[in-house]
């Protein structure tokens, strides 16, 4: 391992010797495995090994970056980067990479996830649990994904570190009828307490309840969001906390620092903690990662920064550096004081949404958007699920929805959902939001 | 790219007693440039090169990839793929539809070679967008723009004797603007794509297009009126036609989706065996034909052979309003007892090839755009869109207009603010009564698969006229 770190440090030294002002090199040796299944059978088992070194260097406020796959490519790549830097233009807002020497927390990655034995058995466990919970034959599909990465980082500005990052995810959708389905996920950073049957049972439970759906009605509803759908929305909304999103006006949080953006019960954090699928002990500049509360009791406290955007905003980095831009890692919503059951009981008439996809904005600065609930959509009356619905759409505004959060459950789940727009894990509770606008096809 | 290692991997895979094996190598020389408000944020330049093995053994499929170019690694990934294929332990054994073996080379020519374009020229070309916006007198709150060039070399071999080499230079650009007037904002995003050389930039006319968008957004803020919801005629501009063709024809016609292989993530289709819709079922009016065609020269989704070595051709998905032909790879084709129509695509060496669209559009009709509008008493012309989405069975969709005008007695009256059509696939295509002549294309990145594979595509078509649909 130290040999790889040594070679990564060597890249930094060589770039400095060629005249670079600041350099970061990050080598990742990744092993990724995936089982894809549908109709209760494995379709394909996929393995991909990735060996890469990301290099970013700055010369007179010109930022250039590359990726190489062999250390013997390093010399030529650095020379090419320096040439590019010298013909590039200055970015006056570039504030440099993070500086300092740090001690990092010990990685808790699970080495068993380097080569998971008999991955298809985890799938069978989930499929069987779905069928058992549904109490009938179901068609299940989904993925089992594992990740193990060794990461070596060296920076000319001081940080040097080694990290190992692991994750496992089982995502299953079960159909009890053609238009009745449920989705469950089980996400962990290690195999400890990883229970695929839990995801299967959730998918099966929702699929059972979702039978015989009828087309729902348009209107304004009090809506209970399951952790899976709310986590998906948090992934999108959390991305708007990146200082870069704010700079380019693709955020509802522009100009709202220090202002109330939600009721007091809403606290949102970014935290790539040990439990998270995106666990990491340092960011891409080598700053030790930490919990960052960006909405505290409804008040927007900070954006998520790398060293450069922090300088622009006259604050400190929040350890959210990607190679070029700051990015969130894992959004957590603070737990509420109500149990899930009490939260349901508090709804006289409303909807319970379990999953969504295709979240798109009319205007990401204003927050006008729509998203399409899928899998179980339920009418709730006096806290009870009364009937299964289909073909509805949430057509609303992010700030309005945040402002209308009425209850947050104690129970939270670590979730990750698929999709370009929401590929971010989160720790999400059940959330009740009042007056949500629901539309449908006409 | 070391073809000897690819050939070695195939020979080694053959020795593993497999039913089928293929090795696919991709090398991508990528250069990207990002600007914020006309200032260079970052320059990215990299070469990504690797290969994958996909094989069928014991009726299961195994796939493994690497970017380490050694024979030892080749052996390791073949062993892994073979082990994984057998571990699938399927009841229903997988086979691929038959194909003739092919030995060929194909390439896309560049008129102006990307390799000869300096970073200075790339920067000044992209910076013209911000300069044009600055001189447009529209108040722009923020602009982000980027351009990328990707020189893609592929080498494909399989155990049936196919050997295909290809070279495609692919160019892309993105611009996102926020217009702020009277304390309000509106936003527009445009994507550009091309297979070929740097001549793409002179064809795209990005500065002109973005200045047009900026003026449209200003008009939406300052002049546009909100709609009175109701049943009315709707004329869709080519951008709206294109997204509808892609979302509510292209996607539901993907055979892997129809068969349930994407059931968990990208979803299924309203079309399925034993259901209301299948080949031969009416889904639209006689005026409606939607095709997918990878062979359009210089298109963003261009290819001559797909990533399973099958010759590309035009597919008539909806033909005169009737469901006609699904998009297939060899796996889905075998399941439905047909031949692949060359729709198998992968974004890189580390992703399996799955059923994808290429360039999806409505072919030209017989009217002019003016004739479509002239015959509308009360309606809306939705020229472009902002927000859009569709459910995962591809039936309930929504398009929100960006540039849109009220039509009264055959004339465009004034801009309308964000008109919305939220309707079903059946209602949308059944309402079409006329199609204009001039086809235009937009570049897009189509998402599907897990892990996500964003593939370059065109969406497009002429203008469509829809009668009596609900617009709000």
Interface residues (C-beta under 8 A of the other chain):
Chain A: X34 X36 X38 X39 X41 X42 X43 X44 X45 X46 X47 X48 X49 X50 X51 X52 X62 X63 X64 X65 X66 X67 X68 X69 X70 X73 X80 X81 X84 X85 X87 X88 X89 X90 X91 X92 X93 X118 X119 X120 X139 X140 X141 X142 X143 X171 X172 X173 X175 X178 X179 X183 X247 X248 X249 X250 X324 X357 X358 X359 X360 X361 X362 X363 X364 X365 X366 X368 X369 X370 X371 X372 X374 X391 X393 X395 X418 X419 X420 X423 X439 X440 X441 X442
Chain B: X34 X36 X39 X40 X41 X42 X43 X44 X45 X46 X47 X48 X49 X50 X52 X60 X61 X62 X63 X64 X65 X66 X67 X68 X73 X77 X80 X81 X84 X85 X87 X88 X89 X90 X91 X92 X94 X118 X119 X120 X123 X141 X142 X144 X176 X178 X185 X186 X187 X259 X260 X261 X262 X263 X264 X265 X267 X272 X275 X350 X352 X386 X387 X388 X389 X390 X391 X392 X393 X395 X396 X397 X398 X400 X418 X422 X423 X424 X427 X447 X450 X451 X452 X454 X470
